Amino acid sequence: MPNNLETRQPVAISAPEDEIDLKKLVDTLLQHRRLGIAAAIIVLIAGWFYLFYAKPIYQADALVQIVPQQSLIPGMADMAAAAAGIAPEGQPEIEVMRSRTVLGRVVKELHLEIDTQPRRFPIIGAALARHGLGKITHYLNSAYAWRDERVVIERLELPQNLVGTQLILRAGHSGQYVVEDDKGKQLLAGVVGRTVTVPAAGIDGGEITIFVRDLRADPGIEFLVSSDPPQAVIEDIQSNLNISLKNKQNTIIELVMTGQDPARITRILNSVTRVYIQQNVDMHSEQASKSLEFLEQQLPDVRQQLTTAEVALQTYKSQKGSAVDLSVEGASILEKATSVDSKISDLRLQRSELKLRFTDASSPIKGIDQQLGQLTASKNDIEEQLKKMPQKELQTIRLMRDVEVTNQLYTQLVNNAQEFKVAKAGAVGDARIVDIAVQPSVASWPNVTKVQATTLLLAIIAGIAVIFIKVALRRTLETPESIEATLGLSVFATIPHSEAEGKALFSLSKPDMPKLLCRTMPDDPAVEGLRSLRTSLQFALLEAKNNIVAIHGPTPGIGKSFVASNLAFLLADVNKSVFFIDADLRKGHVHKALGKQRSPGLSEVISGSFKLDDAAHLFADDNLKFLATGKLPPNPAELMMHGNFQALLQQASKAFDFVIIDTPPTLNLADSMSIGKHAGVNFLVVRGGVSSMQDIRIAQRRMDQNGIRIDGVIFNDLSVMASRYGYGGYYSYKYKPGSVA
């Protein structure tokens, strides 16, 4: 393996601040991909749980067509339309369908006030039953329903104090059952297909009546039963029933109902349309009866008027003979007068019928009165023309007009009466069912495809959002460039992240052999970074007061011991004698990685109980000696200030080419400061994703206060993504035996 003795200073090239660095964004996503994937998985799991637990909502629909029928009395349809204030009659019919009258009959017809539900296991019972996972019931001896159990109750009459109370119906053997109140007290026992009536306990004259038509459940399964107030049931139906006009002509009405029980909403919807159609037919039959009654009251009077007019005309003709012949002018006036009088008679008939339903102040009545006023004015004009006619011709015109007008009115009344009789006998409403409701087989919600697509999209968004939120909120360092720009400290080396670092401690080497990355994976990019540090260190010592190198770290867990131990062995690889000291007398653990005992060590040498040569561990093949911490003392700060410690360092400095010291954390501990004063070179180790700028700033301030100069920063655990496009990009190149550099 060739030695890397060149100083490599990586250069980071960044995009202008006002431009979006797409490569950096992708790099950020890849760097924190585990966090993003975890967030996406959580969202996907949440979506799956929603699909599993969400109660399915079904939707059924029906169509009703409104075909307004013309009134049998001419002009009546126009008057009715004017009264409604709209052209067709669709909108008022919607309110009729939603009325308490219609829905009340539906509730009574379908026994909807009786609510029955199988008792499910809390939270998950309903979901398990929906997905066919009810086999668990074989392992649980309980009253919970796990499959498609059901009970059909067609009659349930309760005293007032039990209305709205939830009762319990428990299935028995051979169609038997018992009913209990909410406190577990038995109210009655019965058999499917038989009406049961029992006195209500504690209520004089009160009875409980129940008729169970069907019961499908294993013995012991319980159902929750209640009799709800009809008004509450009607309001519930109204909240789930949507009725709207389907076409622009307002003649097609669409009824849509949603609910969790597809069979129930289908029955309700078909019952609503059926009850409405029947009510519509009944209404038209009643109107035909009233109109027929009105006409039958008018016919005798009109018949008498016609007879009187005919007799008068006949008598006059007998008296005058040929003198009753009309001139051309007289015939024309007679025709006009007859037309106007016929219209007046027709409007008066319409007005009489409308008076059965409207007041004088209503729009239809006012409209007829306005037309009557116009016709009356025309009639007055004709009367003025008649006054200019000869007396005999004038009398003849008036008599003939009375006969023709009365005859037309009588004929019209007779025809209308016959038509109303037919209408009454076979009354047909002006509404018909176009499409009946069909039970839906697939839930309208949740839509599995839409939910899955939405969940996948949200998972992607959540994964990306979590990453960028973390990046926006984090205060830890990711690249070395901010240290140089903010604090002015020189970054001596960057050590890339190593996947093999954690495996080094569990390697299968001999128990007394060092389990270090530089020994188990010498080609790892992190080792290359340490080799770069080794080269930089040799130049740093040219201006140092001695060959003692102290490795500092602001906080625990940043890889300070990893850097110190691997650096010591890498220096030994270039035929340098190295004395490596673990001076962390609080939690030092380097001896474990090197396969040595903690004691005797540094604390025993300082206290004088052991000599340096007896306490140090020799690695003969590596030309390296290691001094462990020794027994952890209660006063490590005082030991670091002892004269024996300084003497030990001086002795080691003369005997070895390098003295590497692994120090305790810098923040809040005086030990590191005492060691740094004796060192010729002081390095500060920081860790990407762990150390913060504030940690480095405080460590720098403390070392400055103690007269210790930081010779350089070692950036440990540089992420793979950051090193790929910035600092340490060359570390991705691995040296291999036999390769040509």
C-alpha positions in Angstrom: 0.0 0.0 0.0 1.7 3.3 -1.0 2.0 6.0 1.6 0.1 9.2 0.9 2.6 11.9 1.8 1.0 14.7 -0.1 -1.2 17.3 1.6 -4.6 17.2 0.0 -6.8 20.3 0.5 -10.2 19.6 -1.0 -11.9 22.5 -2.6 -15.7 22.9 -2.4 -17.4 24.5 -5.3 -20.8 25.9 -4.5 -23.5 27.4 -6.6 -24.2 31.2 -6.4 -26.5 32.0 -3.5 -29.3 33.3 -5.7 -29.4 30.0 -7.7 -30.9 26.7 -6.8 -28.2 24.0 -6.6 -30.2 21.0 -7.9 -27.2 18.7 -7.3 -27.1 19.9 -3.7 -30.8 19.3 -3.2 -30.5 15.7 -4.5 -27.4 15.3 -2.4 -29.3 16.4 0.7 -32.1 13.9 -0.1 -29.7 11.1 -0.5 -27.8 12.0 2.6 -30.9 11.8 4.8 -32.6 9.1 2.8 -33.2 6.9 5.8 -35.1 9.6 7.6 -37.2 10.3 4.5 -37.9 6.7 3.9 -38.9 6.3 7.6 -41.3 9.2 7.3 -42.7 7.9 4.0 -43.2 4.4 5.6 -45.1 5.9 8.5 -47.4 7.7 6.1 -48.0 4.6 4.1 -48.7 2.6 7.2 -51.2 5.3 8.3 -52.9 5.1 4.9 -53.1 1.3 5.2 -54.6 1.6 8.7 -57.1 4.1 7.3 -58.2 1.7 4.6 -58.5 -1.1 7.2 -60.4 0.9 9.8 -62.4 3.3 7.7 -66.1 2.5 7.7 -67.3 2.0 4.1 -69.9 4.5 2.8 -72.3 3.3 0.1 -74.4 5.4 -2.2 -77.7 4.5 -3.9 -79.6 6.7 -6.3 -83.0 6.9 -8.0 -84.7 9.1 -10.6 -88.2 10.5 -10.6 -89.7 12.4 -13.5 -92.3 15.2 -13.0 -94.8 15.5 -15.9 -97.2 18.4 -15.2 -100.7 17.5 -16.5 -102.8 20.1 -18.1 -105.9 21.1 -16.2 -109.2 19.8 -17.6 -110.5 23.3 -17.4 -108.7 25.3 -20.2 -106.2 27.8 -18.9 -105.9 26.3 -15.5 -102.4 24.9 -16.0 -101.1 28.4 -16.8 -102.8 29.8 -13.7 -101.3 27.1 -11.5 -97.8 27.8 -12.9 -98.3 31.5 -12.2 -99.3 30.6 -8.6 -96.2 28.5 -8.1 -93.9 31.3 -9.4 -91.8 28.9 -11.4 -92.2 27.2 -14.8 -92.0 23.5 -14.0 -92.9 21.9 -10.7 -89.6 20.2 -9.9 -88.4 22.4 -7.0 -91.5 22.2 -4.9 -91.7 18.5 -5.3 -88.2 18.2 -3.8 -89.5 19.8 -0.6 -92.4 17.4 -0.6 -90.0 14.4 -0.9 -88.0 15.7 2.1 -91.1 16.5 4.2 -91.8 14.8 7.5 -95.1 13.6 6.0 -93.3 11.4 3.4 -90.4 10.4 5.5 -92.6 9.7 8.5 -94.5 7.1 6.4 -91.2 5.6 5.2 -90.0 5.3 8.8 -93.3 3.6 9.8 -93.3 1.3 6.8 -89.8 0.0 7.2 -89.7 0.1 11.0 -86.7 2.3 10.9 -87.2 3.5 14.5 -86.0 0.1 15.5 -82.2 0.2 15.5 -80.3 -3.1 15.8 -76.5 -3.6 15.7 -74.3 -6.6 16.5 -72.1 -6.0 19.5 -68.5 -5.7 18.2 -65.2 -5.9 19.9 -64.1 -2.4 20.7 -62.0 -0.5 18.1 -61.1 -3.4 15.9 -64.1 -5.6 15.9 -66.0 -3.9 13.1 -62.9 -3.7 10.9 -62.1 -7.4 11.4 -65.7 -8.4 10.6 -65.7 -6.3 7.4 -62.5 -7.9 6.2 -63.6 -11.4 6.9 -61.2 -12.0 9.8 -63.8 -13.2 12.2 -62.2 -16.6 12.8 -60.8 -15.2 16.0 -64.2 -15.8 17.5 -63.2 -19.5 17.8 -60.5 -18.6 20.2 -62.6 -16.2 22.3 -65.6 -17.3 24.3 -67.4 -13.9 24.3 -70.6 -12.1 23.4 -69.0 -10.2 20.6 -70.0 -10.6 17.0 -67.2 -11.2 14.6 -68.9 -12.1 11.3 -72.2 -11.3 9.5 -74.6 -11.9 12.4 -77.9 -10.1 12.2 -81.3 -9.8 13.8 -84.5 -8.4 12.1 -87.1 -6.9 14.5 -90.4 -5.8 12.9 -92.1 -4.7 16.1 -90.7 -3.2 19.2 -93.1 -1.3 21.5 -91.6 0.1 24.7 -92.8 2.2 27.6 -91.8 5.8 27.4 -89.0 5.5 29.9 -87.2 2.9 27.7 -87.6 4.8 24.4 -84.0 5.6 23.3 -82.5 3.3 25.8 -80.0 0.7 24.5 -81.2 -2.8 25.2 -79.3 -6.1 24.8 -80.7 -9.0 22.9 -78.7 -12.2 23.4 -79.1 -15.1 21.0 -79.9 -18.5 22.4 -80.3 -22.0 21.0 -83.0 -23.0 18.4 -84.1 -19.4 17.7 -84.5 -18.5 21.4 -83.4 -15.1 22.8 -83.5 -12.9 25.9 -83.7 -9.2 26.1 -82.0 -7.3 28.9 -81.9 -3.6 29.9 -78.7 -1.6 30.0 -78.1 -2.7 33.6 -78.2 -6.4 32.7 -81.7 -7.1 34.1 -83.7 -9.5 32.0 -86.9 -8.0 30.5 -88.3 -10.9 28.5 -87.5 -14.1 26.7 -88.9 -15.1 23.3 -88.6 -17.2 20.2 -88.1 -16.1 16.6 -91.3 -15.7 14.7 -93.6 -15.2 17.7 -94.9 -11.9 19.2 -94.0 -11.5 22.9 -95.8 -9.1 25.2 -94.8 -8.8 28.8 -95.7 -6.2 31.5 -93.0 -3.6 32.0 -91.6 -3.9 35.5 -92.4 -0.9 37.7 -94.8 0.7 35.3 -98.6 0.4 35.8 -100.2 -0.7 32.6 -97.0 -0.5 30.7 -96.1 -3.3 28.3 -93.1 -4.4 26.2 -94.0 -6.0 22.9 -91.4 -7.4 20.5 -91.6 -9.5 17.3 -88.3 -10.9 16.0 -88.7 -12.1 12.4 -85.1 -13.4 11.9 -82.1 -14.1 14.1 -78.8 -15.4 12.7 -76.1 -15.7 15.3 -74.4 -18.3 17.5 -75.7 -18.8 21.0 -74.3 -16.1 23.3 -73.8 -13.4 20.7 -75.3 -10.1 21.7 -77.1 -7.3 19.7 -77.6 -3.7 20.8 -81.3 -2.8 20.3 -83.1 0.5 20.7 -86.4 2.2 19.7 -85.5 5.7 18.7 -88.0 8.7 18.5 -89.4 8.9 14.9 -88.4 12.5 14.6 -84.7 11.7 15.3 -84.8 9.0 12.6 -86.4 11.4 10.1 -83.7 14.0 10.8 -81.0 11.3 10.3 -82.6 10.4 6.9 -82.8 14.0 5.9 -79.1 14.5 6.7 -78.1 11.6 4.4 -80.6 12.2 1.6 -79.7 14.6 -1.2 -82.4 15.5 -3.7 -81.6 17.7 -6.7 -82.9 18.6 -10.1 -81.2 16.6 -12.8 -81.9 18.6 -16.0 -82.4 22.2 -17.0 -86.2 21.7 -17.6 -86.5 20.8 -13.9 -88.5 17.7 -14.7 -86.0 15.0 -13.6 -85.3 14.7 -9.9 -82.4 12.7 -8.6 -82.4 11.2 -5.1 -79.1 10.1 -3.7 -78.7 8.5 -0.3 -75.5 7.5 1.5 -75.0 5.2 4.5 -73.0 2.3 5.9 -75.6 -0.3 5.2 -76.2 -0.7 1.4 -79.4 -2.8 1.8 -80.9 -0.2 4.3 -80.3 2.9 2.1 -81.7 1.1 -0.9 -84.9 0.2 0.9 -85.2 3.7 2.3 -84.7 5.3 -1.2 -87.2 3.0 -2.9 -89.7 3.6 -0.1 -89.3 7.4 -0.4 -90.1 7.3 -4.1 -93.0 4.9 -3.7 -94.6 6.9 -0.9 -94.1 10.1 -2.8 -95.7 8.7 -6.0 -98.7 7.3 -4.0 -99.1 10.6 -2.3 -99.0 12.4 -5.6 -101.7 10.1 -7.0 -103.8 10.6 -4.0 -103.5 14.4 -4.3 -104.6 14.3 -7.9 -107.5 12.0 -7.1 -108.6 14.4 -4.4 -108.3 17.4 -6.8 -110.4 15.5 -9.4 -113.1 14.9 -6.8 -113.2 18.5 -5.8 -113.3 19.7 -9.4 -116.1 17.2 -10.3 -118.1 18.3 -7.2 -117.8 21.9 -8.3 -118.9 21.2 -11.9 -121.8 19.1 -10.8 -123.0 22.1 -8.7 -122.7 24.4 -11.7 -124.4 22.2 -14.3 -128.1 22.5 -13.1 -127.9 26.3 -13.1 -126.3 26.5 -16.5 -128.8 24.0 -17.9 -131.7 26.2 -16.5 -130.1 29.3 -18.0 -129.8 27.6 -21.4 -133.4 26.4 -21.4 -134.6 29.9 -20.5 -132.5 31.5 -23.2 -133.7 29.1 -25.8 -137.4 29.6 -24.9 -137.0 33.4 -25.0 -135.4 33.2 -28.5 -138.1 30.8 -29.8 -140.9 33.0 -28.4 -139.4 36.1 -30.0 -139.0 34.4 -33.4 -142.6 33.2 -33.3 -143.8 36.7 -32.6 -141.7 38.5 -35.2 -141.4 35.9 -37.9 -139.0 36.9 -40.7 -138.3 40.2 -39.0 -135.6 38.4 -36.9 -133.2 37.8 -39.8 -129.9 39.5 -39.2 -128.0 41.8 -41.5 -124.3 41.3 -42.3 -123.4 43.9 -39.7 -125.6 42.4 -37.1 -124.1 38.9 -37.7 -120.6 40.3 -37.3 -121.5 42.0 -34.0 -123.2 38.8 -32.8 -120.1 36.8 -33.5 -117.9 39.3 -31.6 -120.3 39.5 -28.7 -120.6 35.7 -28.5 -116.8 35.3 -28.4 -116.3 37.9 -25.7 -119.1 36.5 -23.5 -117.8 33.0 -23.9 -114.4 34.1 -22.7 -115.9 36.0 -19.8 -117.9 32.9 -18.8 -114.8 30.7 -19.1 -112.7 33.0 -16.9 -115.5 33.2 -14.3 -115.6 29.4 -14.2 -111.8 29.3 -13.8 -112.0 31.9 -11.1 -114.7 29.9 -9.2 -112.5 26.8 -9.3 -109.3 28.7 -8.2 -111.2 30.2 -5.3 -111.3 26.6 -3.9 -107.5 26.8 -3.5 -106.5 30.5 -3.6 -107.6 33.8 -2.1 -108.6 37.0 -3.9 -105.2 38.5 -3.2 -103.3 35.6 -4.9 -101.6 36.0 -8.3 -104.0 33.6 -10.2 -107.1 35.4 -9.1 -105.6 38.8 -9.8 -104.6 37.6 -13.3 -108.1 36.4 -14.1 -109.6 39.7 -12.7 -107.3 41.6 -15.0 -108.4 39.7 -18.0 -112.1 40.0 -17.0 -111.6 43.8 -16.8 -110.2 43.9 -20.3 -113.0 41.7 -21.7 -115.6 43.7 -19.9 -114.3 46.8 -21.6 -114.6 45.1 -24.9 -118.1 44.0 -24.1 -119.1 47.6 -23.3 -117.8 48.7 -26.7 -119.9 46.0 -28.3 -122.9 47.2 -26.3 -122.4 50.7 -27.6 -122.4 49.4 -31.2 -125.5 47.4 -30.5 -127.4 50.5 -29.3 -127.0 51.9 -32.8 -128.7 48.9 -34.4 -132.5 48.8 -35.1 -134.5 47.7 -32.1 -135.8 44.5 -33.5 -132.3 43.4 -34.7 -130.8 44.5 -31.4 -133.2 42.2 -29.5 -132.6 39.3 -31.8 -128.8 39.6 -31.4 -129.0 39.7 -27.6 -131.3 36.6 -27.5 -129.2 34.6 -29.9 -126.0 35.6 -28.0 -127.5 34.3 -24.8 -128.4 31.0 -26.3 -125.0 30.5 -28.0 -122.9 31.5 -24.9 -124.9 29.5 -22.5 -124.9 26.5 -24.8 -121.1 26.6 -25.2 -120.7 26.9 -21.4 -123.0 24.0 -20.7 -121.4 21.8 -23.3 -117.9 22.6 -21.8 -119.1 21.8 -18.3 -120.6 18.5 -19.4 -117.4 17.5 -21.2 -115.3 18.5 -18.2 -117.5 16.6 -15.8 -117.1 13.4 -17.8 -113.4 13.8 -18.0 -113.1 14.4 -14.2 -115.2 11.2 -13.6 -112.6 9.3 -15.7 -109.8 11.0 -13.9 -111.2 10.2 -10.5 -111.8 6.5 -11.5 -108.2 6.1 -12.7 -106.3 8.8 -10.9 -102.7 9.2 -12.3 -100.2 11.6 -10.7 -97.8 13.8 -12.6 -94.7 12.0 -11.3 -93.3 8.6 -12.3 -90.3 6.6 -11.3 -87.6 6.5 -14.0 -85.0 4.5 -12.2 -85.5 2.6 -8.9 -82.6 2.4 -6.4 -80.3 -0.6 -6.9 -78.3 -1.9 -3.9 -74.7 -0.9 -4.4 -72.1 -3.6 -4.3 -69.0 -1.4 -4.0 -68.5 1.4 -1.4 -68.3 4.9 -2.8 -65.8 5.7 0.0 -63.1 5.0 0.8 -62.0 4.7 -2.9 -59.1 2.3 -2.6 -57.3 3.5 -5.7 -57.7 7.2 -4.8 -56.6 6.6 -1.2 -53.6 4.6 -2.2 -52.5 7.2 -4.8 -53.1 10.0 -2.3 -51.2 8.1 0.4 -48.3 7.5 -1.9 -48.1 11.1 -2.9 -48.3 12.2 0.7 -45.6 9.7 1.7 -43.3 11.2 -0.9 -44.1 14.7 0.2 -43.7 13.8 3.9 -40.4 12.1 3.2 -39.0 15.1 1.4 -40.6 17.6 3.8 -39.1 15.9 6.9 -35.7 16.0 5.4 -35.7 19.6 4.5 -37.3 20.5 7.9 -34.5 18.7 9.6 -31.9 20.5 7.5 -33.6 23.8 8.1 -33.8 23.3 11.9 -30.5 21.5 12.5 -27.6 23.3 14.1 -25.0 20.6 13.6 -22.2 20.9 11.1 -22.4 19.0 7.8 -19.3 20.3 6.0 -16.0 21.9 7.1 -16.4 25.1 5.1 -18.5 26.8 7.7 -15.8 26.4 10.3 -13.2 28.1 8.2 -15.6 30.9 7.1 -17.0 31.6 10.6 -14.2 30.9 13.1 -11.2 31.2 10.9 -9.8 27.8 12.0 -7.9 25.7 9.6 -9.4 22.3 8.8 -6.3 20.0 8.8 -8.2 16.9 7.6 -11.6 15.5 6.8 -12.4 11.9 7.6 -15.3 10.5 5.6 -18.0 8.4 7.2 -17.1 4.8 7.4 -19.7 2.0 7.4 -16.9 -0.4 8.6 -15.9 1.6 11.6 -18.5 0.0 13.9 -17.6 -3.4 12.7 -13.9 -3.0 13.6 -14.6 -3.5 17.3 -16.3 -6.9 16.5 -13.6 -8.2 14.2 -12.4 -11.8 14.5 -8.8 -10.8 15.3 -6.9 -12.1 18.3 -8.1 -10.8 21.7 -4.9 -8.9 22.3 -4.7 -7.4 18.9 -5.9 -3.8 18.2 -9.4 -3.7 16.7 -8.9 -0.5 14.8 -10.1 0.5 11.4 -6.6 1.0 10.1 -5.9 -2.6 10.8 -9.2 -4.3 9.8 -10.0 -2.1 6.8 -6.8 -0.3 5.7 -8.4 0.6 2.3 -11.4 2.4 3.9 -11.8 6.0 2.8 -11.7 7.1 6.5 -8.2 5.6 6.8 -7.2 7.6 3.8 -8.4 10.7 5.6 -6.3 9.8 8.6 -3.3 9.3 6.4 -3.8 12.8 5.2 -3.8 14.0 8.8 -0.6 12.1 9.4 1.1 14.0 6.6 -0.3 17.3 7.8 0.9 16.6 11.3 4.5 16.2 10.2 4.4 19.7 8.8 2.7 21.1 11.8 5.4 19.8 14.1 8.1 21.9 12.3 7.1 25.0 14.2 5.9 23.2 17.4 7.7 23.5 20.8 7.7 19.7 21.2 6.4 16.5 19.6 3.5 16.1 21.9 0.1 16.0 20.0 -3.1 16.5 22.1 -6.3 15.4 20.4 -9.2 17.5 21.9 -12.9 17.3 21.4 -15.7 19.7 22.6 -18.2 17.0 23.6 -18.2 13.2 24.1 -19.2 10.9 21.2 -17.4 12.8 18.3 -14.8 10.1 17.5 -11.9 11.7 19.3 -10.5 8.4 20.6 -11.1 6.9 17.1 -8.9 9.6 15.5 -6.2 9.4 18.2 -5.8 5.6 18.2 -5.8 5.2 14.5 -3.4 8.1 14.0 -1.0 6.6 16.5 -0.8 3.3 14.6 -0.6 5.0 11.2 2.4 7.0 12.4 4.0 3.8 13.5 3.4 2.4 10.0 6.0 5.0 8.6 8.7 3.8 11.0 8.0 6.4 13.7 8.2 5.5 17.3 4.9 6.5 19.0 3.9 6.8 22.6 0.1 6.8 22.8 -1.6 7.9 26.1 -5.3 7.6 27.0 -5.5 10.6 29.3 -9.3 10.6 29.7 -9.4 9.6 33.4 -13.1 9.9 33.5 -14.4 7.5 30.8 -11.4 6.4 28.8 -12.0 3.2 26.9 -9.2 3.0 24.3 -7.7 -0.1 26.0 -10.8 -2.1 24.9 -10.2 -1.4 21.2 -6.5 -2.3 21.7 -7.2 -5.5 23.6 -5.3 -4.3 26.7 -6.1 -4.0 30.4 -7.1 -0.6 31.9 -4.7 -1.0 34.9 -1.9 -0.3 35.6 -1.9 2.9 33.6 -1.6 6.7 33.7 -3.2 7.2 37.1 -0.8 4.7 38.8 2.3 6.2 37.0 1.3 9.8 38.2 0.7 8.6 41.7 4.0 6.8 41.7 2.7 3.3 42.4 4.0 2.0 39.0 6.9 3.0 36.8 6.3 4.1 33.2 8.0 1.1 31.7 6.0 -1.3 33.8 2.6 0.3 33.1 3.0 0.8 29.3 1.9 -1.8 26.8 4.3 -2.5 24.0 3.2 -3.2 20.4 6.6 -4.5 19.2 5.5 -5.0 15.6 4.1 -1.5 15.4 6.9 0.3 17.2 4.3 1.7 19.5 3.7 1.9 23.3 0.3 2.5 24.8 -0.5 3.8 28.3 -4.1 3.2 29.4 -6.0 5.3 31.9 -5.3 3.1 34.9 -7.9 3.0 37.6 -10.3 5.9 37.2 -9.4 8.3 40.1 -11.9 10.5 42.0 -9.7 13.6 41.3 -8.6 13.5 37.6 -8.2 17.3 37.3 -5.7 17.3 40.2 -3.7 14.4 38.7 -3.3 16.3 35.4 -1.7 19.2 37.3 0.7 16.9 39.2 4.4 17.3 38.5 4.8 13.6 37.8 2.5 14.1 34.8 4.7 16.8 33.3 7.8 14.7 34.0 6.1 11.7 32.3 5.5 13.8 29.1 9.0 15.1 29.0 10.4 11.6 29.4 8.1 10.3 26.6 8.9 13.3 24.3 12.6 12.5 24.4 12.2 8.8 23.9 9.7 8.8 21.1 9.2 10.6 17.7 5.5 11.3 18.5 3.5 11.5 21.8 -0.2 11.2 21.0 -2.6 12.0 23.9 -6.3 11.3 23.8 -7.8 14.0 26.1 -11.1 14.3 28.0 -13.9 16.4 26.4 -13.0 20.1 26.4 -16.3 21.6 27.6 -16.8 21.9 31.3 -13.7 19.9 32.2 -10.3 21.3 33.3 -8.4 18.1 32.5 -8.1 18.9 28.7 -6.8 22.4 29.4 -4.0 21.0 31.7 -2.9 18.6 29.0 -3.1 21.2 26.2 -0.6 23.5 27.9 2.1 20.8 27.7 1.4 19.9 24.0 3.3 21.3 21.0 0.3 20.6 18.7 -3.4 20.8 19.7 -6.0 19.4 17.4 -9.8 19.9 17.9 -11.9 17.0 16.6 -15.5 17.8 15.5 -18.1 15.4 14.1 -20.4 16.0 11.1 -24.1 15.8 12.1 -23.2 15.9 15.9 -21.0 18.9 16.7 -22.4 22.4 16.4 -20.8 25.7 15.7 -21.6 26.8 19.2 -19.7 23.8 20.6 -16.6 24.8 18.6 -16.9 28.5 19.5 -17.0 27.7 23.2 -14.1 25.2 23.0 -12.1 27.8 21.1 -12.9 30.5 23.7 -11.9 28.2 26.6 -8.6 27.2 25.0 -7.8 30.8 24.2 -8.4 31.8 27.8 -5.9 29.1 28.9 -3.3 30.2 26.4 -3.8 27.2 24.2 -3.7 27.7 20.4 -5.8 25.4 18.2 -3.4 24.3 15.5 -6.2 22.8 13.4 -9.6 21.2 13.2 -10.1 17.5 12.3 -13.6 17.1 10.7 -14.6 13.5 11.5 -17.5 11.5 10.0 -18.0 13.6 6.9 -21.1 12.2 5.2 -20.7 10.3 2.0 -22.9 12.7 0.1 -21.1 15.8 1.4 -17.7 14.3 0.6 -18.9 13.3 -2.9 -19.5 16.9 -4.1 -17.3 18.9 -1.7 -14.7 18.3 0.8 -13.0 14.9 0.6 -14.3 14.0 -2.8 -11.1 12.2 -3.6 -11.6 9.8 -0.7 -14.2 8.0 -2.7 -11.2 6.6 -4.6 -9.9 3.4 -3.0 -6.4 2.1 -3.3 -6.1 -1.5 -4.2 -3.1 -3.8 -4.1 -1.4 -3.8 -7.5 -3.3 -0.8 -8.7 -1.4 2.0 -10.5 -2.0 5.4 -9.0 
